């Protein structure tokens, strides 16, 4: 497992935790919105690593958006859950297949 997939699993897990109704909101508000700032940085790092490794990065972009709008009570919870699902699917699907990669592997 490469680092980008590992970071997707980690960020997806944290997003899923922050998406728990009431509990995630209490943690975010009680910490002075610091988890949103932390997640923004973590999603940005994941995005950069995904781009460098030529992996899918849709979940990380959605995570950046979620970190910006996550302070809005109901919308934030929904965005955290959706982002977690997208990141989990992204991580489970693995790397992006390059065009004609199957031809190179056959040689």
C-alpha positions in Angstrom: 0.0 0.0 0.0 1.4 3.3 -1.0 1.4 6.5 1.1 -1.4 8.2 -0.8 -3.8 5.2 -0.2 -2.8 5.2 3.4 -3.5 8.9 3.8 -6.9 8.4 2.1 -7.8 5.8 4.7 -6.6 8.0 7.5 -8.4 11.1 6.3 -11.5 9.1 5.5 -11.6 7.7 9.0 -11.2 11.1 10.7 -13.9 12.6 8.4 -16.2 9.7 9.3 -15.6 10.4 13.0 -16.2 14.1 12.6 -19.4 13.3 10.7 -21.0 11.5 13.7 -24.1 13.5 14.5 -23.7 15.8 17.6 -20.4 14.2 18.7 -18.4 15.5 15.7 -20.0 18.9 16.0 -19.3 19.1 19.8 -15.6 18.2 19.1 -15.3 20.8 16.4 -17.0 23.6 18.3 -15.3 22.6 21.6 -11.9 22.7 20.0 -12.5 26.2 18.5 -12.7 24.7 15.0 -9.1 23.5 15.2 -10.0 20.1 13.7 -11.2 21.8 10.6 -7.9 23.6 10.2 -6.0 20.4 10.9 -8.0 18.5 8.3 -7.5 21.2 5.7 -3.8 20.8 6.1 -4.0 17.0 6.1 -6.2 17.0 2.9 -3.8 19.4 1.3 -0.8 17.1 2.0 -2.8 14.1 0.8 -3.7 16.0 -2.4 -0.1 16.9 -3.1 1.1 13.4 -2.6 -1.7 12.0 -4.8 -0.8 14.4 -7.6 2.9 13.5 -7.3 2.1 9.7 -7.3 -0.5 10.2 -10.1 -3.4 8.8 -8.0 -7.0 9.9 -7.8 -7.4 13.0 -5.7 -11.2 13.8 -5.8 -11.6 12.9 -2.2 -8.9 15.2 -1.1 -10.4 18.1 -3.0 -13.8 17.4 -1.5 -12.1 17.3 1.9 -10.6 20.7 1.4 -14.1 22.0 0.5 -15.5 20.2 3.6 -12.9 21.8 5.8 -14.0 25.3 4.6 -17.8 24.8 5.0 -17.6 22.3 7.9 -18.5 25.0 10.5 -22.1 25.1 9.2 -23.9 22.7 11.5 -26.0 20.3 9.3 -24.2 21.0 6.1 -20.9 20.3 7.8 -22.1 16.9 9.1 -23.4 15.8 5.7 -20.2 17.0 4.0 -18.0 15.1 6.5 -20.0 11.9 5.8 -19.9 12.3 2.1 -16.2 13.1 2.1 -15.5 10.0 4.2 -17.3 7.8 1.8 -15.6 9.3 -1.3 -12.2 8.9 0.4 -12.9 5.3 1.4 -14.0 4.4 -2.2 -11.0 6.2 -3.6 -8.6 4.3 -1.3 -10.3 0.9 -1.9 -10.2 1.3 -5.7 -6.4 1.8 -5.7 -4.2 3.5 -8.2 -5.3 5.0 -11.5 -4.6 2.7 -14.5 -2.4 4.4 -17.1 -3.4 4.2 -20.7 -2.0 1.0 -22.3 -0.6 -0.2 -18.9 -2.0 -3.7 -19.6 0.1 -3.9 -22.8 3.3 -2.9 -20.9 2.6 -5.5 -18.1 2.2 -8.3 -20.7 5.7 -7.9 -22.1 
